[in-house]
Amino acid sequence: MKEIIIKKIENKDEFFIAYIKNSVLNASFSVCFTDSILGAIALTDFFKMLKSKYEKETIEFVISDDEINIKNQCLLDEIQEQGGQI
């Protein structure tokens, strides 16, 4: 089973990151989205992309109570400018 973990971005109201870890590649794949209809579409597209890669795996969403702290100001600015969709 694979898990898509969803965390709120610290100090950015309405912004979230959903990510999935791939231990074989030692990588994480993610999408940044807002708490909106467009954000739901972005999250759905992310899920569909992963489902096409992991066809035989069960994928479960896990909503974390933890917030993610992004320290890179350039990335935070980009998140804000793009409405959460990078």
Secondary structure, 3 states (H helix, E strand, C coil): CEEEEEEEECCCCCEEEEEEEECCCCEEEEEEEECCHHHHHHHHHHHHHHHHHCCCCCEEEEEEEEEECCCCHHHHHHHHHCCCCC
